[in-house]
């Protein structure tokens, strides 16, 4: 009945999702910032509903105005203008469009206005535009395309990345379990959970603004935690079968122990993700809520669908050799034999040298964290696309023809109230050309531009408002440097803090800097300012939950400190990999670039949730043993020994899933994948196997201390309630 209910649920959600479709909102507005104020002034200016992309061409000799070139390209543009979902095409050959041709006459571009935003366009329609434009190429004439819609069409599909991640997880599970059926259980459970979560994104997008990369983020997190949660439950179920329990009792025990831990771990992930709402940026909210919904669905699948599958498969979840041994030799404890010998010996080593190993592990994490001191937030433009992509080639052609700053113009949006204001604006416009870092200044209506990444600013275009009210005027400023360059950010600060105040002092004029580059610069500043509040929220709630679960003051403190160290190490890896460029070329991610401005919040929220998973599964097993023996050394030894294998297997699965998403070709998704993969690797192989057990050995009985007055006042939250199991035997290889 449960399996049938899940099948019915998935079919119903698929039908509903197909009926309502998705309505993504990639706009990025930051109220209270300079770019946000600029966008507010421009809201009354009509703009096309869809994205504006570019077709760029360059001749190796001669000019783009040569008659043959003009005829060939004009014919191509005419064909593009009649393609589905194309609203209009602005040709450089029309009257008054000389600015669309470079000063040397060798490069030109046309603007394609689509009827929808990039994430709501069918890839087939975008590919038709690409095909028609590419057909105009000939020797000596290069034709490329750039913009959000074109970038979207070039991305690897979500299904491809998911398939790679699932395939890698299946291989690891097969080695871990030695059984095809046992391997299939976590995969089926995770796919059902993630599938239901992603199918809910469509209806959700009609209720709240949801960003176009939300399904990617949901799949990335959902597959990682979904497989892991099912793995923990399946492992406990198999242990029960091996100890002689019948399938029903084994399933009950698995759900009453590991199932409770899954609920607790999933809750901490959701709390961490929903903590992102404290940042107060709608774009981030549209990522956090869908991701949290996907995690809820994976947890639900792990505690409902998975036990139902146990009821179907029974003892066949064990390998053939294990079933034969169970029939012929009776119950056995697999964890004290063979496969865990290495971990048993290691757990004993940690017990013997806790101070030395804790110091070594701490030193390693600090060394890996060192690059974070040089972290720079910003955004990656199309120069970070694979060099073989048409978006990268279009970016380079525009930079060569019109200057590096052409790909990220700044828009000075001014609201004038009087003739004195207009005179002051005129003086400012004339002075801008002499500011260091400014390549060109163009006053008047500015062309519609879109962001070069996964978010889109309100189109920067302007013209006077109706007579009788304040006037809005726009000045376009082209920097001499690329959009992602630090010099461009410095130019924005110089204009805001020095140049604009000098020429507007004593007037009523308001001048704000907008555009994609300024918006991302403000996003980095906003998120950096909100980061302490996010950390306080996540750490506070996580510590409270651990306090309630383990009745300890020391365990939440250890967890908070180590999770912060893990986060610092993750950003150290991100800084070296992307900002310093140590790994971008190897993964086809283009040149070095600053870390996306919204990445700290996302990585921290997800990382704290995932780190809590492993901490809960490790410490809950220790707490279970402590409840039986009241021996701290034994509890830590048994807890580490009996969870090390499954935690490291789960970590390898997560790492494989996260790395798979790197190959989608999106820098922001790659940053999430690399950052989380590095964090999980450190968490599982350094923190949970070295630092946590070493520190808990050093802590002794203080690990489990809680003042009696506080214990009486706190509600009880049991993750691993006492069971009928006897205290776990300490493996021979781990005994002194």
C-alpha angles and dihedrals in degrees: 000000000000093000090049090049091053092049090049091048093052092047091048093049091048092053092046093047091050091049098050096033120198128289108195122194113204096171117129117204124169111194114210095027130102093250091046091053090049090053091049091055091051097049091094091056112097114241136174115272096230138052125289114223132175138237107205127192134181132186122216091217136009121018137300086237093065109123096243093049093046093051093047095048095041090054090050092049090050090055091048092051090061096050120110116275093014109124098183145334122223107209123202088223095066118100114280094017098108090121088070090067121074121243092251091052094233101103132051138163138201124207119230115203112203124203093234140031117271097258092052095050121097110245090225090063092049091048090054089058091048092048095049092047093046090052088068092065119112136158107300093016118088117192122188137162133224140180141080098294092049091048089050092054092051095053121106111252121259090238091058093053091044091050091052092049093047091048092052091047091051092054092050092046092050091055091045097049105023089217131099093210093049089048092051096052098071091041094052092044094049093046091050092049096045092042093055091046094051092046088058092057092078096057090040091056089065091053101046136005108279122188121231094242092055093097090051092050091045092051092046094052097033096053092046097050095031095060091041095051092049090046092057093049094045091049092053091046092052090048089054092051091049091051090058103263119140116246095261095050090043091053092048091050092047092052094043092054115021091023090059089048090051091053090049094046093046090050091054091050090052092047090051093048094046088049084074087074087075089069089070097216114131092210091059091044088057089059100040100052097049090046091051091049090053091052090050089053093050091050090049090052091049094055099038114023095037096056088048089055089050087057090055099043102034113171092355086088085079120078118259091254092051092050091050091049091048091053096045105032104026128228119352140179107238093183094065093054142063108326096047097045091100093050092045091055091045093050089053090050090054089050092053098045107026098145095048094046093045090053092047093048092047092050091051093052092047092051092050089047094053097093090060087079087071097045114141121190121212134104139284116244127200092281084080093059118106109284090237093058122102091229091059092048092048090050091051093047092052091046091050094045102038104017133267093278093059090082091059112029122181119228120210105204112196131189110205124195103178147011089270089057092051091049091050090050090052091053090048092051091052093047094050093072090063095050112111110251095029115116101179141354126210120183123203132039111001126215119258111262133182133206118270094224139051095298131063128214123215103279111270105229130125147186133160116291119237116301117273097041136076115296125237116210130180130212118191116215120192114204121217090232135062121273095253095045118115089229089063091054089049090052091053090052092047093051093047099043103034119009102043096043090049093058099035098046112124094019135094093234119125117205122185131181115230140162134096097296095048091045093055091044089055091045090057090051094047095048093046090053092049095044096090091053091049091049092048091051096048096041092044096051093040092050091048092052092049090048091054093044102046102025090228138122096198099053095058090046092051091047094050094049095045093046090053089051090049090051092050090051091050091054090045088058091046091051093050095040100046110013095042091034097231093144110012096093093048091056095041093249098134128230127351114283140176118269114266111268095236095045098093093061095046096045094044094049094047094040094052090050094049093043089053089055093061093040091053094048092046100043095038089061089048090049091050090054091044090056089057103039109018085215111128097195091050092045094052092044095050093041093053094041096050097043103035096085096047093042093052091045089050090048092052089051092051092047091051092049093047094047090050090063091055088073092063087089096234113126095209092051090044090054090054092047096048094041094050094041091053092045093050091047091053092042096052102035101035111018101038098033099039118010103039097047091041093052091045091052088052091047095056117179090348087079089075100038122123125162110257093231090055093044090056093051099045122085116241120249112182117200097170108022119197111279136192090260119115119234110288116259116247107239116250092237090057098051122103 
